[in-house]
Amino acid sequence: MKFWQMLSWVEVDQLVPLAQFAEELGFEGVMNSDHAIYPEEVKAVYPYAPNGKALMSPDWPYPDCWVTIAAMAAVTRRIKFSTSVYVLPLRNVFEVAKATGTLAIMSDNRFILGAGLGWMKDEFDIYEVPFETRARRTDEMIAVMRKLWAGGMVEHHGEFYDFPRVQIAPEPDKTVPVFLGGASPAAFRRVARLGDGWIGAGNTPDEVPGVLAELQRLREEAGRAHLPFETVIGLNTPPDLDTFKRLHDLGMTAGVSFPFYFSLGLRSSLDEKKRVMEQFARDFIRPFEA
């Protein structure tokens, strides 16, 4: 099994050394998180908490995903980078395709676009982007970006994007992998049709076998079960080696080391974070290497 280190809400000056340390310890990659802006008052219901209230607040750090990934990629050679998750339908499709294609080139294809629909309607309202159409727009954005990443002149005539022959250069020599989030039936169908992987937002170990089976079933229905596919699943129970081994045998490809917030609080030193990573590597990464 592979393991990813979450870098959500990390102090900006620690991101680069933490990426280097993750590579040294044998992590598969690191993931950062995304919000474009964060309103003082959030009216939207947070879907991943029983009370509907997000634990985050406006002063929690969300540095630009692409700038930080570029900085981390420049000083590493092996580990991968992704976003958990980038609010794709909030953004301009051409700018995302350009930035992510360039990241793929400059990181030697170590970048994965982790994308989701977004839950915070307030953010969409401020951006003046319709919240209600974000699912259909995401589907079309993925199709448009894959055309642009393929290189050469391309055109598109769809519901949300209609443009003549254009080109983004340079293009990556491989299409950028797209891992999708979401846990609803519609989200799972989207992952099966369009995704190269799935990023979970927190599951119990007992839920994971059913999730894996459902994704496999839907991918078979979509005619895509033969393609490579990753499942990056953060468990919302304390990490346990036997649990990881059992779920790995069932087809879960990657686990997650929690954001440091949950073990150290919102602010902690670089050395404290490194100790948490070292312990995780000893307990979980090393046994899978044996």
Buried (B, 14 or more C-beta within 10 A) or exposed (E): BBBBBBBBBBBEEBBBBBBBBBBBBBBBBBBBBBBBEBBEEBEBEBEEEEEEEBEBEEEBBBBEBBEBBBBBBEEBEEBBBBBBBBBBBBBEBBEBBBBBBBBBBBBEBBBBBBBBBBBBBBBBBEBEBEBEBBBBBBBBBBBBBBBBBEBEEBEBEBEBBEEEEEEBEEBBEEBBBBBBBBBEEEBBBBBBBBBBBBBBBBBEBEBBBEBBEBBBEBBEEBEBBEEEBBBBBBBEEEBEEEBBBBBBEEBBBBBBBBBBBEBBEBEBEBEBBBBBBEEBBEEBBEEBEE
